[in-house]
Amino acid sequence: MSSNVSEDLAESLREAARTAIGDELRSLTYFTEDAVEQVYLRDDLEADADLVGFADVERLGFHSQAGYRDTELGDYEFTIRVFENGYLVRVIAGDSGVFATTDTMARDRFEDVAGALEAILADA
């Protein structure tokens, strides 16, 4: 699979991600319903990730966004996936999306909320 992402768009995405995430940014991938292109990969990483597999999972966001419309929570903004060694953050706008992978970063708030909710569910 390839993508039609322009170099200007790719550069803008890279700059925004590097500014927001800094050195913890591992990779940045642009995707649509039928295309995927990695637009950034940190120098110390190998280009052997299954981009198509990751993109297939993240494409589900195109369809699931509809389920979040008009909720009391407000508009859907982004998705964070937590892994043992880092995060994946996905953003979708219109018919395209981007996901960034990062190293482990401070996540105290996420851990506190997840732990509290898990404890409640375990007691239910």
N, C-alpha and C positions, 0 to 999 in steps of 0.2 A: 504494500500500500504506500502511496505517496500522498503529498499534500500540495495544495496550491497556495500555501502561505507565502506572502510576499516577504522579501528580505526586510523591508521597512517595518512590517508588522512583527516579524520575528525579533528584530532588534529592539523594538519598543517593549515587547514581552520580556525579553532578557533583561533590559535595563530596569523595568519595574520590579521584576522578581529579585534581582540582585540587590536593588536598593532596599526592598522590604525585608528580605531574608538574609542577605549578606553571605558570608562564607559557608553557612550551613546549607545553602542551596545545592542539591545534588544534580537534579535534572529538571528540564522543562519541556513539556510535550504539548503541541497543538493538535487538536483533532476535530473532525466533523463526523457526520454519520458514516461516511465511506472513505475517509482518508486520515492518516496520522503521520506526524513528522516531529521528531525530536529537534527542538530548536536550541537546546543547551544541554551540555553534559560536562560536569566538572572534570578537570584534567586528570585527577587521580582515580577515576572510575573507568571501567571497561564498558564498551558499547555492546553488551550482550543481553540487555534486559529484553523481556518479551513485550515490546511496545504495543503490538497488536492485541495481545491478551489484556494488558492494562487498559488500553483504549476501549476494548469491547465491554469491559466492566463499567468504565466511566461513561460510555455512551448511554447506558441505562438512565442516566440523569436527564437526557433529552425527554424521555417519556415520563419519568417519575416526577418531574417538575410540575406537571399538570395536576398531580394529586395534592400539591402544596398550595395551589392557588386559593385565594380568598379564605385563608385560615386566620384564626385569632393570633397566630404567631407573627403574622405579617408576611412580607414577600420573602421567598427563598433567596439566599445570598450565596452560599458556598457550602461545600462538604469537606470535612476533615476526616481522614482515615488514619488511625493510630496503629503503628506497627512496633514491633519489639525494638527496632533500631532506627526509627524515624517516623515521619509523617508523609502522607500524600494529601495535597490540598487541590480540590477541583473547583473550577469556576466555569459556568456555562452562560453564554449570552447569545440569544438568537439560535442560529444553527451551527455555532462553533463553540469549542471549549478548550480549556487548557488545564493541565495538571502539573503541579510541581512536586518533586520529592525533596525531602529535606533530611538532614541528620537529626538526631535526637536533640530537642531543644526543651527549655523549661516548659512544663505543662501542668503545673500544680493545680490550676483551676479545673482542667479537664479530669485529672485524676480524682480530685475531691468530689466533683459531681458524679462521676461514674461510680466511685466507691459508695457514695451515699445511696444512689439509685439501686445499685446491685444489692446492697444490704437490705433495702426495703423489699425488693423482689424476692430475695432469699427467705425472708420472713413471711411472705404472703402465702 
